[in-house]
Amino acid sequence: WAKNRLNRFYNPALYKPPPKRELSSEDRIVENMGGVVPTEAPGGIAGTGIGAASLVQIREHSQLRREAPPPPPETFGPYTTKDEQGNGVIAMIDLLVKDLDKEMSEADVMEKDAQADYEKMLEDASTKRATDVKSMNEKDNAKADTEVALQEEKQKL
């Protein structure tokens, strides 16, 4: 969306105008009679939801009492268009999109690797738990056998 708006000024050949608005029957009648159909107001400045009234600063008529400003300084010459600046801005947006795509793909790969490591850790933990339980049972059995043998030896004495 932003690239298209920049293309409108810097590269008009690549600009794609927005689709025509469907007029209601009442709006078509008004337009056919020579009236002006008001366009829908965008949602704030550049569609951000920030109202234009919040950025307005009103200055009293204090300029009437001031003197005329000095003449402007000399410039570098007549105005010339600079196509490279517009292309640079559009290229920068393309670079940002490309970097974002790259970071998202890296994050996906890292997440998959982390998930695989987590599943392997859970599998190793369950295997270790099973061997620990088996070892505990063997030790309990050995302890019970030793206690039985101890009881038998005490009774022999």
C-alpha positions in Angstrom: 0.0 0.0 0.0 2.7 2.5 0.9 4.8 1.5 -2.1 1.9 2.2 -4.4 1.4 5.7 -2.9 5.1 6.4 -3.3 4.9 5.2 -6.9 2.1 7.7 -7.5 4.7 10.5 -7.1 8.1 9.0 -7.9 7.2 6.4 -10.5 3.8 7.1 -12.1 4.1 4.3 -14.6 4.0 1.7 -11.7 1.1 3.4 -9.9 -2.1 1.4 -9.6 -5.1 3.7 -8.9 -7.7 2.5 -6.4 -10.8 0.8 -7.7 -13.7 3.1 -8.6 -16.3 3.6 -5.8 -19.7 2.1 -6.3 -22.3 4.9 -6.1 -25.7 4.4 -4.6 -28.7 5.3 -6.8 -29.2 8.5 -4.8 -25.5 9.5 -5.3 -25.7 8.8 -9.1 -28.8 11.1 -9.3 -26.9 13.8 -7.5 -23.9 13.4 -9.7 -26.0 13.4 -12.9 -27.8 16.6 -11.9 -24.4 18.3 -11.6 -23.9 18.0 -7.9 -20.8 16.9 -6.1 -20.9 13.6 -4.2 -18.8 13.9 -1.1 -16.2 11.1 -0.7 -16.0 9.1 2.5 -13.7 10.7 5.0 -10.7 8.5 5.6 -10.2 7.1 9.1 -7.9 9.9 10.4 -4.6 10.9 8.9 -3.4 8.3 6.4 -6.0 5.9 7.7 -4.3 5.8 11.2 -7.4 6.9 13.2 -5.6 10.0 14.4 -7.9 12.9 13.8 -6.6 15.9 11.9 -8.1 18.2 14.5 -5.7 16.9 17.1 -2.7 18.2 15.2 -4.0 21.6 14.3 -2.4 24.6 16.0 -4.1 27.9 15.8 -2.1 31.1 15.8 -3.7 34.5 16.5 -3.3 37.3 14.1 0.1 38.2 15.5 1.6 38.2 12.0 -0.1 41.5 11.2 2.2 43.3 13.6 5.4 41.8 12.4 7.7 43.3 9.8 8.2 41.6 6.4 10.7 38.8 6.5 14.0 39.2 4.8 14.4 37.9 1.3 15.2 34.2 1.0 18.8 33.1 0.5 20.0 32.1 -2.9 19.5 28.5 -3.8 21.4 26.0 -5.9 19.5 26.8 -9.0 16.3 25.8 -10.7 14.3 22.8 -9.4 15.0 19.5 -11.0 13.4 16.2 -10.3 15.4 13.5 -8.6 14.2 10.1 -9.6 16.9 8.3 -7.6 15.5 9.5 -4.3 12.1 8.0 -5.0 13.6 4.8 -6.1 15.8 4.8 -3.0 12.7 5.1 -0.8 10.9 2.3 -2.6 14.0 0.1 -2.6 14.3 0.7 1.2 10.7 -0.4 1.7 11.5 -3.5 -0.4 14.6 -4.2 1.7 12.6 -3.9 4.9 10.0 -6.3 3.6 12.8 -8.7 2.5 14.5 -8.5 5.9 11.3 -9.1 7.7 10.5 -12.2 5.6 14.0 -13.5 6.2 13.7 -12.9 10.0 10.3 -14.6 10.0 11.7 -17.7 8.2 14.6 -17.8 10.6 12.3 -17.6 13.5 10.2 -20.5 12.1 13.3 -22.7 11.7 14.5 -21.9 15.2 11.0 -22.7 16.6 10.9 -26.0 14.8 14.4 -26.9 16.1 13.5 -25.9 19.6 10.3 -28.0 19.4 12.4 -31.0 18.2 14.9 -30.5 21.0 12.0 -30.3 23.6 10.4 -33.5 22.3 13.8 -35.3 22.4 14.4 -34.0 26.0 10.9 -35.3 27.0 11.7 -38.7 25.4 15.1 -38.8 27.2 13.5 -37.9 30.5 10.8 -40.6 30.2 13.5 -43.2 29.4 15.6 -42.1 32.3 12.5 -42.2 34.6 11.8 -45.7 33.5 15.3 -46.9 34.1 15.3 -45.1 37.5 12.0 -46.8 38.5 13.4 -50.2 37.4 16.6 -49.6 39.3 14.6 -48.6 42.5 12.5 -51.8 42.2 15.7 -53.9 41.9 17.3 -52.2 44.9 14.0 -52.6 46.9 14.0 -56.3 46.1 17.6 -56.7 47.0 17.0 -54.9 50.3 14.0 -57.1 51.0 16.1 -60.2 50.3 18.9 -59.0 52.5 16.4 -58.3 55.4 14.9 -61.8 55.0 18.4 -63.3 55.1 19.2 -61.2 58.1 16.1 -62.4 59.9 16.9 -66.0 59.1 20.4 -65.6 60.4 19.1 -64.1 63.6 16.8 -67.0 64.1 19.6 -69.5 63.6 21.5 -67.9 66.4 
